Amino acid sequence: MFVLDTRLHEDTWLIGDFPLCRLLLSNDSNYPWFILVPRREGISELFQLDDRDQQLMWSETTALAGLLKGLFGADKMNVATLGNVVSQLHMHVIVRYQADAAWPAPVWGKHSAKPYTQAEVDVIRGKLKSVLDGGFIFSEVQL
């Protein structure tokens, strides 16, 4: 049974679910920072997913990155899976701007998180709803 890591649960907003991955929004409005977590139990590494799930995760990741680049007018998209602090497999998809607070360095640990308000999250959900098709199930609740 899939259970979201406690740290991800505490530090994100639930946006919804793709066929494989749960989509979360990092609670740091310094950057539009999304996280995809495959809904599979006990997975910490990409290679632990079966071939079909590996392809599906990559497909969901690249589709999301392309969508976010256009939707947010990104200068660059950062896509990474690290897992040094949270071992549960998760993919970061971060919208970057040359004028953002950490550019050109990585976003990790550069600045204190600036939490979103519910209204700001609703705006982001609205943007995503305007472009995502029926393969995505939105959630209206915060984790």
C-alpha positions as CSV (number, residue, x, y, z in Angstrom):
1,M,0.0,0.0,0.0
2,F,1.4,3.4,-1.0
3,V,2.1,5.8,1.9
4,L,3.6,9.2,1.3
5,D,6.8,10.0,3.3
6,T,6.1,12.1,6.3
7,R,8.5,14.9,5.2
8,L,6.8,15.2,1.8
9,H,3.4,15.1,3.5
10,E,4.4,18.0,5.8
11,D,6.2,20.2,3.2
12,T,3.8,20.1,0.2
13,W,0.4,20.7,-1.1
14,L,-1.5,17.9,-2.7
15,I,-2.4,18.8,-6.3
16,G,-3.6,15.4,-7.6
17,D,-2.7,12.2,-9.3
18,F,-1.5,11.2,-12.7
19,P,-1.9,7.5,-13.6
20,L,1.3,6.6,-11.7
21,C,2.5,9.6,-9.8
22,R,1.0,11.8,-7.1
23,L,1.7,15.4,-7.9
24,L,2.7,17.7,-5.1
25,L,3.6,21.4,-4.9
26,S,6.5,22.2,-2.6
27,N,5.3,24.7,0.0
28,D,8.0,27.2,-1.1
29,S,6.6,30.0,-3.3
30,N,10.2,31.2,-4.1
31,Y,9.9,28.8,-7.0
32,P,7.1,26.9,-8.8
33,W,8.5,23.6,-7.4
34,F,6.6,20.4,-8.2
35,I,7.2,16.8,-7.0
36,L,6.1,13.6,-8.6
37,V,5.9,10.5,-6.3
38,P,5.1,7.1,-7.9
39,R,2.3,5.5,-5.9
40,R,4.2,2.3,-5.3
41,E,5.2,0.8,-1.9
42,G,8.8,0.6,-0.8
43,I,10.5,2.2,-3.8
44,S,13.6,4.4,-3.2
45,E,15.3,4.2,-6.6
46,L,14.1,4.6,-10.2
47,F,15.5,1.2,-11.2
48,Q,13.3,-0.5,-8.6
49,L,10.2,0.3,-10.7
50,D,9.3,-2.3,-13.3
51,D,10.0,-1.3,-16.9
52,R,6.4,-0.1,-17.5
53,D,6.4,2.1,-14.4
54,Q,9.8,3.5,-15.3
55,Q,8.5,4.5,-18.7
56,L,5.3,5.9,-17.2
57,M,7.2,7.9,-14.6
58,W,9.5,9.4,-17.3
59,S,6.5,10.2,-19.5
60,E,4.7,11.9,-16.7
61,T,7.8,13.8,-15.7
62,T,8.6,15.1,-19.2
63,A,5.0,16.0,-19.9
64,L,4.8,17.9,-16.7
65,A,8.1,19.7,-17.3
66,G,7.0,20.8,-20.8
67,L,3.6,21.9,-19.6
68,L,5.1,23.9,-16.7
69,K,7.8,25.6,-18.9
70,G,5.1,27.0,-21.1
71,L,2.5,27.7,-18.4
72,F,5.0,29.6,-16.2
73,G,7.3,31.0,-18.9
74,A,10.4,29.3,-17.4
75,D,13.9,30.2,-18.5
76,K,15.0,26.7,-17.5
77,M,13.4,23.5,-16.0
78,N,15.3,21.6,-13.3
79,V,14.4,17.9,-13.2
80,A,16.0,15.7,-10.6
81,T,15.6,12.7,-8.3
82,L,18.0,12.9,-5.4
83,G,16.6,11.2,-2.3
84,N,19.4,12.0,0.1
85,V,17.0,13.3,2.8
86,V,13.7,11.6,1.7
87,S,14.5,8.1,0.5
88,Q,11.1,7.5,-1.0
89,L,11.5,7.9,-4.8
90,H,10.3,11.3,-5.9
91,M,11.1,13.5,-8.9
92,H,11.6,17.3,-8.5
93,V,10.3,19.4,-11.4
94,I,11.3,23.0,-10.7
95,V,10.5,26.1,-12.8
96,R,13.5,28.4,-12.8
97,Y,14.0,32.0,-13.9
98,Q,17.2,33.9,-14.4
99,A,15.8,36.4,-11.9
100,D,14.9,33.9,-9.2
101,A,16.3,34.0,-5.7
102,A,18.9,31.2,-6.2
103,W,19.8,31.6,-10.0
104,P,22.1,30.1,-11.3
105,A,22.7,27.8,-8.2
106,P,20.5,24.9,-7.2
107,V,17.4,25.9,-5.1
108,W,18.2,23.6,-2.2
109,G,19.2,25.4,1.0
110,K,19.6,28.8,-0.7
111,H,16.7,30.6,1.1
112,S,14.1,30.0,3.7
113,A,10.9,28.6,2.3
114,K,8.2,31.2,1.7
115,P,4.9,29.2,2.3
116,Y,2.0,29.5,-0.2
117,T,-1.4,30.8,0.9
118,Q,-4.4,28.7,0.0
119,A,-5.4,31.4,-2.6
120,E,-2.0,31.1,-4.3
121,V,-2.3,27.3,-4.5
122,D,-5.8,27.7,-5.9
123,V,-4.4,29.9,-8.7
124,I,-1.8,27.3,-9.5
125,R,-4.4,24.6,-9.5
126,G,-6.5,26.7,-11.8
127,K,-3.6,27.2,-14.3
128,L,-3.1,23.4,-14.3
129,K,-6.7,22.6,-14.7
130,S,-6.8,24.9,-17.8
131,V,-4.3,22.7,-19.6
132,L,-4.4,19.2,-18.2
133,D,-6.7,16.6,-19.8
134,G,-8.8,13.9,-18.3
135,G,-5.9,11.7,-17.4
136,F,-5.2,13.7,-14.2
137,I,-7.4,13.6,-11.1
138,F,-7.3,16.8,-9.0
139,S,-7.5,16.9,-5.3
140,E,-8.9,19.9,-3.5
141,V,-7.4,19.1,-0.1
142,Q,-4.1,19.9,1.4
143,L,-2.0,17.1,2.7
